Amino acid sequence: MEIHVPKYDRSLKLDWEDQFTIQAKITGAYSVVIKADKGGLISLARHLLTLAQDNVPAGCHVHLDESNSLEEGSCEIILERD
């Protein structure tokens, strides 16, 4: 499998698969479950690989929630470059 990873620029445009579902839930005291179909997993992988590029500054982050990408009832996910 090959995943196209767009080059980072300051606008950090997210590149999603055509069809995807992603759900995030907090279970128990210290567990987060991220449940996704193939399109969702590929999209998440692409976002993580985008943040992993050498020219991405520390603190650069992406918010995912039910109003922009996650299924209804999901908790927010923040992906952040350290």
Backbone torsions as a table, in degrees:
resi	resn	phi	psi	omega
1	MET	NA	138.3	174.9
2	GLU	-117.0	139.5	178.9
3	ILE	-120.7	123.6	175.5
4	HIS	-74.8	125.2	178.0
5	VAL	-114.0	113.3	-179.7
6	PRO	-66.8	147.4	177.0
7	LYS	-65.9	140.1	-179.8
8	TYR	-68.4	136.1	164.3
9	ASP	-138.4	169.0	-171.6
10	ARG	-59.4	-22.8	-179.1
11	SER	-77.1	-18.0	179.6
12	LEU	40.8	63.5	177.7
13	LYS	-72.9	129.9	179.9
14	LEU	-84.6	134.9	-178.9
15	ASP	-109.6	110.3	-176.0
16	TRP	-102.2	151.4	169.1
17	GLU	-65.5	157.5	-177.8
18	ASP	-59.6	-42.1	-179.6
19	GLN	-127.3	127.9	179.7
20	PHE	-157.7	152.9	168.7
21	THR	-136.2	137.7	177.7
22	ILE	-139.1	132.4	177.4
23	GLN	-129.3	137.5	178.2
24	ALA	-127.9	128.9	-179.8
25	LYS	-136.7	145.1	172.7
26	ILE	-90.7	126.3	178.4
27	THR	-126.0	130.7	-178.4
28	GLY	70.2	-169.1	-175.9
29	ALA	-78.4	-32.0	-171.6
30	TYR	-134.9	26.8	-176.5
31	SER	-124.8	138.8	172.7
32	VAL	-122.4	130.9	176.8
33	VAL	-109.5	124.3	173.7
34	ILE	-109.3	116.0	-177.2
35	LYS	-115.5	125.7	-175.7
36	ALA	-148.3	153.4	172.6
37	ASP	-83.3	-176.6	-176.8
38	LYS	-55.9	-47.3	179.9
39	GLY	-62.0	-37.6	178.3
40	GLY	-67.8	-42.2	179.1
41	LEU	-65.5	-41.2	178.0
42	ILE	-64.7	-42.4	178.7
43	SER	-61.8	-45.3	178.0
44	LEU	-62.1	-42.1	178.4
45	ALA	-60.3	-42.9	179.4
46	ARG	-62.4	-42.5	179.6
47	HIS	-63.6	-42.3	179.2
48	LEU	-66.0	-41.7	178.4
49	LEU	-67.1	-33.7	175.5
50	THR	-62.9	-46.1	179.1
51	LEU	-67.0	-23.2	-177.6
52	ALA	-80.6	-7.3	-179.1
53	GLN	-63.3	147.3	-174.5
54	ASP	-58.5	-32.6	-175.2
55	ASN	-89.3	5.8	178.1
56	VAL	-81.9	124.6	-177.3
57	PRO	-74.9	151.6	174.9
58	ALA	-57.5	141.8	179.7
59	GLY	92.2	-14.2	176.5
60	CYS	-63.9	134.1	-174.2
61	HIS	-148.7	165.2	179.1
62	VAL	-130.1	131.8	174.9
63	HIS	-100.5	128.2	174.3
64	LEU	-118.3	129.0	177.6
65	ASP	-150.4	-179.6	-174.1
66	GLU	-70.9	-13.1	177.7
67	SER	-87.2	-13.4	-179.2
68	ASN	-129.9	-11.7	-177.7
69	SER	-168.0	-24.9	-175.5
70	LEU	-95.7	158.4	178.8
71	GLU	-66.6	154.8	179.1
72	GLU	-56.5	137.0	-179.5
73	GLY	89.9	-1.7	-179.8
74	SER	-77.0	151.7	170.8
75	CYS	-84.2	159.5	-179.9
76	GLU	-70.7	144.3	173.4
77	ILE	-118.6	133.9	173.5
78	ILE	-119.1	120.6	175.8
79	LEU	-99.9	120.3	-174.8
80	GLU	-131.7	137.8	176.5
81	ARG	-80.7	131.3	177.9
82	ASP	-93.2	NA	NA
